Amino acid sequence: MTGIPSAFLIACAAAAVASVTASLSAPDLISALDALNATVGGRLQTAVPFERPCFSIYEGKEVGDDPAECSVVQGNYADPSFRVNRFAAYMTPLWETCQSANGSDGCVLDSDDPSNPLAYQGVDCRIGNIPPHYIEVSSVSDIQAALKFSKETGVRLTVKNKGHDYKGRSSGKDTLSLWTTGFGQLSHDAQFTPEGCSDGTHYDAITVGPSVITQDLYEFADKVNRTIIGGYHQTIGFSGGYIVGGGHSILSPVYGLAVDRVVQFKVVTPDGVFRTANKCQNQDLFFALRGGGGNAFGVVVESTHRTEPQLTLQVSSLKFTPAASDDLAQWFSLMVNNSLQWANEGWGGHIVGPTLIHVNPLINSTEAQRSMEPAADFIRAHNGTVDIEELPSWLAFFTKYVTFAEAGVGGESSPGTRLLPGRLFSTAEGRETLSSLIAATLAFSSPYIIVGTPWLFKEELGATSVTPAWRDAIWHFSIGAHFNYNSTLAERRAGYAQLEAHLQQFRAITPGSGAYFNEGDVYEPDHERAYWGDNYAKLLEVKKKYDPEGLLDCWQCVGWKGLNDPLYQCYIKL
């Protein structure tokens, strides 16, 4: 498909990796890679940017384009189901590129118009921040072989599941990537007992591997008449970074975060040992995996989760088209003024610009109509549409709404977030402060608000490692910086700086709160406290226990080695 000789690809990749791997020359690295490939059964691959068919130049060499294949890529550029099956395709192409480069160091199309020839004609396609080699991982031994290879050669490792990564943790220039695409196990056990437990505890649970996407998981759960609490997108790898980072859901206000519901992990820790972690064994590791984030504590190959019975849901879908200049500001003020009541009633959902989609498993249809009346009246007064209905299951809701409302992919953007606590919504002064700040921010970015915090859920104290700020927050609030395919280094740096400046204002009105590890600001200040609060000290102890040599690292993860580490050469220094 690429039209590029494999020898050329391997040589380019090996030379690039060897340039930052002091212990090996390029020829020695090729030999080591050949040996690794034999160990993993021929599943070591050389990566090529998935947009490459549109470019006739690759890594400075004329290689020719492939118009037919390019047309396929262009037509599916914003399709998550297309991207998810291609290693070199990330949901946010920004992280396919080396953003710190003065010129272009990547291979992306114009996300606003993928057919724009200015993005690819006469342009040198470069591998950028995509790992030049990856293993299609399908067994524990594959992971162990990669860890051994990294330790012996000095080649750094990254881990990629489905590519829903807003902070570049699953990509990495000159790294060897573990693509966890071969763990598709999916099973239901109405009497699941965590391994090693003898206290009689059992759960109605679903066990899932990291390569299973949420769409398939929800369909499976529905077939066994159960509900699993998960994310708001078709192609999230449920048992990957989503769960380890915390995992919010619009059902979380009632049923908790994903980490509240996991009862067992199976993981290969950085020391190469395959371990089971639950409340009865490796309890410290179990704690760390329930919110510690990224690949810091190992590569998860399976997780098991408590389920709920089939749920009847009240659904509120509201939308309008702003006409006056202050319509959006008025809308967000209305959201601020009603969200505490809605949280207490059990609503969860998303507020994106002039739209609201919420669900509630606790109330009936009459109560739902009454609860949403202020918002519905506003929408009707602005000639919008109001749909408040009852649906028989989570899958029915997901199929009807989420597949059309989920966050887009293929765009050049980077979010920053803040958990907004209930105290901000509980006083007139707090509501006015928040409403005014949102109004002042609209010119920069329209907020993406996720009502997916565990507001009503009664957690087991000390069981998870996410920041305690999740527990008293009502909104997971997000704004973003947006870039173009041809943004210069100066423009990228300015965009991040502007995002940081706006986010700082939300931090200022929420002292002591935090942010979501999986969707936080790339340059989150004091990230240890923001993501984990008082849990960080314990997490760091666990990290040192299972990864004493610091073999696995990722951006702003537990035990992070810092911006100056070569692993982060493609991050911009602000």
Residue pairs with C-beta under 8 A, 6 or more apart in sequence:
1 53
1 66
1 69
2 9
2 48
2 52
2 53
2 58
2 63
2 66
3 53
3 63
3 64
3 66
4 48
4 52
4 58
4 63
6 46
8 61
9 46
9 48
10 30
10 33
10 46
11 26
11 30
12 59
12 127
12 132
13 46
13 47
13 127
13 132
13 133
14 26
14 27
14 29
14 30
14 33
14 132
15 26
16 127
16 132
16 173
16 174
17 29
17 132
17 133
17 155
17 174
17 175
17 176
18 24
18 25
18 26
18 28
18 29
19 174
20 174
20 566
20 569
21 29
21 153
21 154
21 155
21 174
22 154
23 153
23 154
24 32
24 153
24 154
24 155
29 153
29 155
32 149
32 152
32 153
33 44
33 133
36 44
36 135
36 145
36 146
36 149
37 43
37 44
39 145
40 135
40 137
40 141
40 142
40 145
40 146
43 135
43 136
43 137
43 138
43 142
44 133
44 134
44 135
45 87
45 133
45 134
45 135
45 136
46 132
46 133
47 87
47 88
47 127
47 130
47 131
47 132
47 133
47 134
47 177
48 58
48 88
48 127
49 88
49 96
49 106
49 107
49 108
49 125
49 126
49 127
49 128
49 130
50 73
50 83
50 86
50 88
50 89
51 73
51 107
51 108
51 109
51 120
51 125
52 58
52 107
52 125
53 65
53 66
53 67
53 69
53 70
53 72
53 73
54 65
54 66
54 70
54 73
54 74
54 109
54 119
54 120
54 125
55 65
55 107
55 120
55 123
55 124
55 125
56 62
56 63
56 64
56 65
56 121
56 122
57 63
57 122
57 123
57 124
57 125
58 107
58 124
58 125
58 126
59 124
59 125
59 126
59 127
60 124
65 120
70 120
73 109
73 114
74 109
74 114
74 115
75 114
76 82
76 83
77 109
77 111
77 114
77 410
78 111
78 114
78 408
78 409
78 410
78 411
79 409
79 410
80 91
80 233
80 234
80 235
80 406
80 409
81 234
81 235
82 89
83 89
83 90
83 91
83 163
83 235
83 409
83 410
84 91
84 162
84 163
84 213
84 235
87 134
87 136
87 160
87 177
87 179
87 181
88 96
88 130
89 96
89 163
90 96
90 163
90 165
90 170
90 171
91 162
91 163
91 164
91 165
91 235
91 409
91 410
92 165
92 166
92 409
92 411
92 412
92 413
92 414
93 106
93 108
93 109
93 111
93 410
93 411
93 412
94 168
94 412
94 413
94 414
94 483
95 129
95 165
95 167
95 168
95 170
95 171
96 106
96 107
96 108
96 128
96 129
96 130
96 171
97 104
97 105
97 106
97 107
97 108
97 128
97 129
97 570
98 105
98 106
98 126
98 128
98 129
98 173
98 569
98 570
99 129
99 489
99 492
99 570
99 571
99 572
100 489
100 569
100 570
100 571
100 572
100 573
101 489
101 570
102 489
104 123
104 124
104 126
104 486
105 126
105 128
105 570
106 126
106 128
106 129
107 125
107 126
107 127
107 128
108 119
108 412
108 485
109 116
109 119
109 120
109 485
110 116
110 118
110 119
110 484
110 485
111 410
111 411
111 412
111 485
112 484
114 410
118 486
119 485
119 486
127 173
128 173
128 570
129 168
129 171
129 172
129 173
129 570
130 171
130 173
131 158
131 160
131 171
131 172
131 173
131 174
131 175
131 176
131 177
132 174
132 175
133 176
133 177
134 160
134 176
134 177
134 178
134 179
135 142
135 145
135 146
135 176
135 177
135 178
135 179
136 179
136 181
136 182
137 143
137 146
137 178
137 179
137 180
137 181
137 182
137 183
137 299
138 181
138 182
138 183
139 182
140 268
140 274
140 301
142 178
142 182
143 178
143 268
143 299
143 301
144 268
144 272
144 274
146 157
146 176
146 178
147 157
147 268
147 270
147 271
147 272
147 551
148 272
149 155
149 176
150 156
150 157
150 176
150 551
151 549
151 551
155 174
155 175
155 176
156 172
156 174
156 175
156 176
156 553
156 566
156 567
157 175
157 176
157 177
157 178
157 295
157 551
157 552
158 169
158 170
158 171
158 172
158 175
158 176
158 177
158 178
158 295
158 554
159 170
159 177
159 178
159 180
159 295
159 299
159 552
160 170
160 171
160 177
160 178
160 179
160 180
161 170
161 179
161 180
161 210
161 211
161 237
161 240
161 241
162 213
162 235
162 236
162 237
162 240
163 170
164 233
164 235
164 236
164 237
164 241
164 242
165 171
165 241
166 414
166 415
166 518
166 519
166 522
167 520
167 522
167 555
167 556
168 522
168 555
168 570
168 571
169 241
169 294
169 295
169 554
169 555
169 557
170 177
170 241
171 177
172 567
172 570
173 569
173 570
174 566
174 569
175 567
178 299
180 210
180 211
180 237
180 240
180 299
180 300
180 301
181 211
182 211
183 209
183 210
183 211
183 212
183 239
183 301
183 302
184 209
184 211
184 212
185 207
185 208
185 209
185 212
185 302
186 206
186 207
186 208
186 209
186 212
186 216
186 217
186 220
187 206
187 207
188 205
188 206
188 207
188 220
188 221
188 224
188 226
188 307
189 204
189 205
189 206
189 207
190 204
191 202
191 204
192 202
192 203
192 204
192 205
192 207
192 263
192 304
193 201
193 202
193 203
194 201
194 263
194 264
194 278
194 279
194 280
194 304
195 264
195 276
195 278
195 280
195 281
196 276
196 278
196 280
196 281
197 278
197 279
197 280
198 280
199 280
201 279
203 263
203 304
203 306
203 307
204 226
204 306
204 307
205 263
205 304
205 305
205 306
205 307
206 217
206 220
206 221
206 224
206 226
206 228
206 304
206 305
206 307
207 264
207 302
207 303
207 304
207 305
208 217
208 238
208 239
208 302
208 303
208 304
208 305
209 239
209 301
209 302
210 237
210 238
210 239
210 240
210 300
210 301
210 302
211 237
212 237
212 238
212 239
213 234
213 235
213 236
213 237
213 238
214 230
214 231
214 233
214 234
214 235
214 236
214 238
215 234
215 235
215 398
215 403
217 228
217 230
217 238
218 228
218 230
218 394
218 395
218 398
219 395
221 227
221 228
221 307
221 394
221 395
222 310
222 393
222 394
222 395
225 309
225 310
226 307
226 308
226 309
226 310
227 251
227 307
227 308
227 309
227 310
227 311
227 393
227 394
228 238
228 305
228 307
228 308
229 249
229 251
229 252
229 255
229 256
229 258
229 261
229 305
229 308
230 236
230 238
230 242
230 247
230 249
230 258
231 238
231 242
231 247
231 248
231 249
231 258
232 249
232 250
232 350
232 402
232 406
232 407
232 450
232 452
233 402
233 406
233 407
234 402
234 403
234 406
236 242
238 258
238 303
239 300
239 302
239 303
240 300
241 293
241 294
241 518
242 258
242 518
243 258
243 259
243 262
243 300
243 303
244 289
244 291
244 292
244 293
244 294
244 297
244 300
245 291
245 293
245 294
245 516
245 517
245 518
246 257
246 258
246 259
246 291
246 293
246 464
246 466
246 470
246 516
246 517
246 518
247 257
247 258
247 259
247 518
248 257
248 258
248 450
248 452
248 453
248 476
248 516
249 255
249 257
249 258
249 348
249 452
250 348
250 349
250 350
250 358
250 359
250 450
250 451
250 452
251 311
251 348
251 359
251 361
251 394
252 348
252 452
252 453
252 454
252 457
253 343
253 346
253 347
253 348
253 451
253 452
253 453
253 454
253 455
253 456
253 457
254 346
254 348
254 361
254 362
254 456
254 457
255 261
255 308
255 361
255 457
256 454
256 457
256 459
257 291
257 454
257 457
257 464
257 466
257 470
258 305
259 290
259 291
259 464
259 465
259 466
260 290
260 454
260 457
260 459
260 460
260 463
260 464
261 305
261 306
262 289
262 290
262 303
262 304
262 305
262 306
263 278
263 279
263 304
263 305
263 306
264 276
264 277
264 278
264 286
264 303
264 304
265 276
265 277
265 278
265 285
265 286
265 289
265 300
265 302
265 303
265 304
266 274
266 275
266 276
266 277
266 300
266 301
266 302
266 303
267 274
267 275
267 277
267 285
267 289
267 297
267 298
267 299
267 300
267 301
268 274
268 275
268 298
268 299
268 301
269 275
269 285
269 297
269 298
269 546
269 547
270 297
270 298
270 546
270 547
270 549
270 551
270 552
271 546
271 547
271 548
271 551
275 282
275 285
275 298
276 282
277 283
277 285
277 286
277 289
278 286
279 286
284 538
284 541
284 542
284 545
285 297
285 542
285 546
287 462
287 463
287 464
287 465
287 538
287 542
288 296
288 297
288 465
288 539
288 542
288 543
288 558
289 297
289 298
289 300
290 463
290 464
290 465
290 466
291 464
291 465
291 466
291 517
291 532
291 535
292 465
292 532
292 539
292 542
292 543
292 557
292 558
293 517
293 518
293 531
293 557
293 558
294 517
294 554
294 555
294 557
294 558
295 552
295 554
295 557
296 543
296 547
296 552
296 553
296 554
296 557
296 558
296 559
297 542
297 543
297 546
297 547
297 552
297 558
298 546
298 547
298 552
310 392
310 393
310 394
311 361
311 393
311 394
312 361
312 390
312 391
312 392
312 393
313 359
313 360
313 361
313 390
313 391
313 393
313 394
313 396
313 397
314 359
314 360
314 361
314 363
314 364
314 365
314 367
314 368
314 388
314 389
314 390
315 357
315 358
315 359
315 387
315 388
315 389
315 390
315 391
315 397
315 401
316 347
316 349
316 356
316 357
316 358
316 359
316 360
316 368
316 372
316 375
316 376
316 387
316 388
317 355
317 356
317 357
317 385
317 386
317 387
317 388
317 401
318 355
318 356
318 357
318 372
318 375
318 376
318 379
318 384
318 385
318 386
318 387
319 354
319 355
319 356
319 379
319 384
319 385
320 327
320 331
320 354
320 378
320 379
320 382
320 383
320 384
320 385
321 354
321 382
321 383
321 384
322 328
322 331
322 354
322 382
323 382
326 439
327 354
327 382
328 353
328 354
328 442
328 446
329 435
329 438
329 439
329 442
330 378
331 354
331 378
332 351
332 435
332 438
332 439
332 442
332 447
333 435
333 438
333 439
334 374
334 375
334 378
335 351
335 356
335 375
335 449
336 425
336 431
336 434
336 435
336 438
337 431
337 435
338 374
338 375
339 425
339 451
339 474
339 475
340 422
340 425
340 426
340 474
341 371
342 358
342 371
342 451
343 422
343 425
343 451
343 455
343 456
343 474
344 455
344 456
345 360
345 362
345 363
345 367
345 371
346 360
346 361
346 362
346 363
346 456
347 358
347 359
347 360
347 371
347 451
348 358
348 359
348 360
348 451
348 452
349 356
349 357
349 358
349 359
349 451
349 452
350 356
350 357
350 358
350 405
350 448
350 449
350 450
350 451
351 447
351 448
351 449
351 451
352 405
352 446
352 448
352 449
353 446
354 384
355 405
356 375
357 401
357 405
358 372
358 451
359 397
360 368
360 371
363 371
365 388
365 389
365 390
368 388
368 390
369 376
369 388
372 388
376 386
376 388
379 385
379 386
380 386
391 397
391 400
407 448
411 482
412 482
412 483
412 484
412 485
412 487
413 480
413 481
413 482
413 483
414 480
414 481
414 483
414 495
414 496
414 499
414 522
415 448
415 478
415 479
415 480
415 519
415 521
416 478
416 479
416 480
416 481
416 499
416 500
416 502
416 503
416 515
416 520
416 521
416 522
416 524
417 476
417 477
417 478
417 503
417 515
417 516
417 519
417 520
417 521
418 477
418 503
418 506
418 507
418 510
418 513
418 514
418 515
419 453
419 467
419 469
419 470
419 473
419 475
419 476
419 477
419 510
419 513
419 514
419 515
419 516
420 434
420 473
420 474
420 475
420 476
420 477
420 506
420 510
420 513
421 469
421 472
421 473
421 474
421 510
421 513
422 455
422 472
422 473
422 474
423 430
423 472
424 430
424 431
424 433
424 434
424 474
424 509
424 510
425 431
425 434
425 474
433 509
434 509
437 505
437 506
437 509
438 447
441 447
441 479
441 502
441 505
444 479
444 498
444 502
445 479
445 480
445 481
445 482
445 499
445 502
446 479
447 477
447 478
447 479
448 478
448 479
448 480
449 475
449 476
449 477
449 478
450 475
450 476
450 477
450 478
451 474
451 475
451 476
452 476
453 470
453 471
453 473
453 474
453 475
453 476
454 470
454 471
455 472
455 473
455 474
459 471
465 532
465 535
465 538
465 539
466 517
466 531
466 532
466 535
467 514
467 515
467 529
467 530
467 531
467 532
467 533
467 535
468 514
468 533
468 534
468 535
469 512
469 513
469 514
469 515
469 533
470 514
473 513
476 516
476 519
477 506
478 519
479 499
479 502
479 503
480 499
481 495
481 496
481 498
481 499
482 495
483 491
483 492
483 495
484 491
487 495
489 572
492 572
493 572
493 574
496 522
496 523
496 572
496 574
497 574
499 521
500 521
500 523
500 574
503 521
507 513
514 529
514 530
514 531
514 532
514 533
515 521
515 524
515 530
515 531
516 531
517 531
517 532
520 527
520 530
520 531
520 556
522 555
522 571
523 574
524 530
524 531
524 556
527 556
527 560
528 536
529 536
531 556
532 539
532 558
536 558
539 558
540 558
540 559
542 558
543 558
543 559
544 559
547 559
550 559
550 561
553 559
553 560
553 561
553 565
553 567
554 560
555 568
555 571
561 567
562 568
563 571
563 573
